[in-house]
Amino acid sequence: MHLRNIELFHAVLTTGSITGAAKQLNISQPAASKALQHAETQLGFALFSRVRGRLQPTPQALLLRDRVEKIIHDMHDLRRLTLNMSQPSSYPLRVTCTPTLAQVLLPDAIVLLRKAFPSVTVELSTQHSAVMCESLALQETDIGLTLQDTGHQTLRQKSLCRGQVMVIAPPGWWPQSELAQALPVTALANQPLIGIMVRDALGNLLQGHLGQLDPPPRTAVAVQTYQLAHALVAKGEGLALVDPFTAGCGDAKSVQIRPLKPHLDVVLYAMYRPDSPLNPVQKRFLDLVRQLAQRRLAQK
């Protein structure tokens, strides 16, 4: 199938009619109908049959659908990439990061950056790490900040600082005298624990330690973000294992914080494209993020 026929096939699948497909592709209805007939002649089988006034895909068309949708998705990605490549070199600082880092590091970093570069414009967004990698690869953003080792082969990953996994608990859970002491992971046995459904290296490591406890922690609630775990702990729902930035976000009295024993590293990474050398504004921004992160970790 020619690329134009693939676009037409997908448009008919999406709209259910030749008229709708023609409008979507900005061509006339007769032209769309003729192109579809030509494609079916070349293929040697029908792609659609008319059922109660609408075009329904034939069994052969259904077999093609997944591959066609992937081609269309790749075409959209290609258009986005070429559009971003055509932008002028003076494009603003474009940063994407995880929600927790956006809350605890980005505001101060941007304020300080704007003092050093008053004329710079900034675009900020929050994304989970997998989407972040795609956004960077497509040149929709320039710098990503994450606490995950993504292992993305086409992106450069730079360590900015290291912290450790923390245990957070509702106010008054531990005596004040114990807050400076690390909490052994064995102390979590049979304790109410907010589950974290994060499929990364750190999450797997934590599950490995927790899986050895007997009896295991009591997990009635599981969440997909560390921020939500923090909010539930503050409401008294139990304990949670989180990164040090999540542990320190919000009101200082909202949760109690203790380091976990054994010490488990949490690394703040900056990601960017290796074919795009960092300019002075981007370098200054990462320096500020590093300084602010290290300062915050030193307060723990």
N, C-alpha and C positions, 0 to 999 in steps of 0.2 A: 504494500500500500504506500502511495506517495504521502508525504507529510500533510499536504492540504486535505487529502482524503481522510487521514487520521483525525485531523481537527474537525472535519465535518461529521465523521462517525461519532466522535465524542460529544459534539454539540447536539446531535439527534438523541443520543443516549440521555443527555442531561435534560433536554427540553421536551422530548417525547413527540416532536413534530418537525417536519421540514420547515414550516414557517418560523417556528421558534429558533431553529438552528440557523436559518438564513439571517434572522435579525441579530443573533449573537455574533455571527461572523461578518456582519455588515455586507452581505451580498443579497442578490435578488432571490426570491423563492424559486423561479424557474431554473436559475443557475445552480442552486443547491440541489434541486431534484435531479437535474441532469448529471451533476457530479456524483451523486449517490448511485445513480443507475450505472454510470461508467465504472465506479469502484466495484460494484457487485459483478459486472460483466468481467472485469479483470480477475476478480477472485474466483469466479465460477460458482458462487452460491449467494443466496440472499442474506442480507444483514438484518432486515426488518420485515415484519408482516403487520398489516393494518388490522387492529382489533378495536372495535367500537370507536372508530375515528382517531385512534392514536397509534403511533408506530411502536410496536413491541419488538425487542431484540430476539432474533432467532437463536437456537441453541449454539450455532457457530459463532454468532456475535458475542454471546455470553462467555465463550471460551477466550475470545480476544479482549474482553473488557479490561481485565486487570493489567495486561501488558500495555494497552492503549492509555489507560489512566496514568500509568507510570511514565510513559513517554510525554504525555501532556504536562505532568508535574515537573519533569526534567526540563521541558521547554520553558515553563514559567520561571524556574530557577535560573535558566540561562539568560532570560530576558532581564531578570532582576540583577544578575551579576553584571551584564554588559551596561545596564543603565547606571549602576553605581560606579563602574569603571570610567564612565564618561564624565563624571562629576569633576569639577575643578580641584586642583591640589589644595586649595585653601578651605577644603571641607572642614566643618567644625569638629571639635573633639567629641567623638561618639563612643560612649561607654555603656556596657551592659554588665550586669552583675546579679547575683542571687539576692532575693528579697532581704535577708538578714544583713548582708553587707551594704545594701542600699540604705538601710535604716541607720546603721551604726557608724559607717565610715564615709559614705559618699557626700552627705551634706557639708561636713566640715572640710573635706578635701576640696570640694568645688569652691567654697567660700574663699579658702586660702589661695587657690589657683587663680581666681578672678582678681584677687588683690595683686598678684604678680603679673597677670596678663589681662588687664581690664577690658581689652577689645575682643577677647576670645569668646566664641559662642560654643555652647555645650548642649549635647543631646544625650539624655540618660534613659535607660530602660532596665527593667528587671526581667530575667529569664532564668529558667532552670538550665543546668549545665549543658545538657544535650542540645537544646534549642540554641543556646549561646554559641556553641561551636559552629552550628549551621549559619547563624547570623554573621559570625566573623568570616567564615569561608566565603560567603556571598558578598562580602564587603559592605554589608548593611551597618556594621559597627566596626570599630577599630581596636578596642581594648575590652577584654572580658576579665572579670574578677570572680573567682570561684574557690571553694574549699575542697574541690574534688580534683584528683589526678585523672584527667579525662583520657589521657593516652592518645589524643587526636594526632594523627600522623602528619597532617598538613599545617598544623599550628605550632607556634613556639610557645612553650610553657616556662614561666620564670617564677621561682619561689621568692616571695617578698618577706615572709616571716613565718615563725612556727609557734603554735600554742599547744594546748592539750585538751583532751576530752574532759568535760566537767559534769558533775552530777548536780542537778538542781532539785530543790524540794520546796514545798509550801512553807510559808513563814512559821517559825517556831518548831519545825520538825526536829532539828538538832539543837543541843545546847550551844550557846554562843562560844563556849570554850573549845568546841570541836571544829569550828568552821575553817580554821587554818590547817587542819589535818586532812591528809588524803583519805578518801573512803575506799576501803578494800572492796573489790568487786563481789567478794563473798558476802558482804553485808547486804547485797541486793536480793539474796535468796528469800523467796516467799514475800517480797515487798511489792506493793502496788506500783507498777511501772508503765509509763506511757510508751507504747511501741512506736518505733520510727521505721516507716516503710521506705527507706532510701536504699536503693540498690547500687552501692558504690563500695570501694575498697574499705573505707572506714566502717560503713554499715555492716559489711560482712565480718570484719574483725570483731566488732562489738557483739554480733550474734554468736560468734565463736566462743567468746568468753562467757556470755550469758547462758549459752547452751550447756555449759559444764556445771551450772549451779544445781544443787539438789537440796530442797525443792526449788524449781525455777521461779522467777519473778511472776507475779500475777498481773497479766496484761489484759485488761478489759477493753482498752481503747488504743487504737493504732492510727497514726497520722502520717501524712506525706511531707510535712515541713517541720523543721525545728522550731520555727516561730509559733506554730499552733501547739506544739508540745509545751513550749514555755507558757503560753496562755492557759493551758489546762492545768499545769502545775501550780500556777499562781492562783487558780480557782480551787486548789485543794484536791485535785484528782489523783495525785501520786507523784512519783519521782520520774525523772527523765535524764537520759544521757545526751548531751548536746555539745556543740562546738563552743569555744570560749566567747565568741562574739554574741551568739544567741544568749548565752548565760548572762551576759552583762547588759543586755538591752532592756529598755523600759525603766520603770521605777526601781531604784536600788533596793527597796524594801519589799518588792513584789515576790521574790523568791530567795531562798538560801542557796549558796553556791559552795561546792567543795570539789577539789580535783579528784579524779578517779585514780585508783591504784590497781593495776599497774599503769604507768604513764603511757598514754597513747597519743601520738603526734596528730595535730591538725595543722595543715599547711595552707596558707593563703597564696594562691597562684594568680599571676597575671598572664593572660593569653593574648597573642596577637599574631598576625601573619608574618612569616619570615621574609616574604618578598616586599614588605613595607617597613623600612627602617623607621624607628620611632623618632619623631620630630621633637624639638625642644619643649613644646607644650606637653606632649605626651610623656616625655621623660620626667618633667617636673611633676606632673600629676601622679605618676607612679611613686616618685620619691615621697610625696605628701601622704599617699595612702600607706606606704611602708612606715613612715614615722608615726602616723596616727594609730595604726594597728599595733605597733610595738609599744606605744605609750599606753594603749588600752589594755594590752596583755600584761604589762608591768604592774597595773593596778590590781590584778587579781590576787 
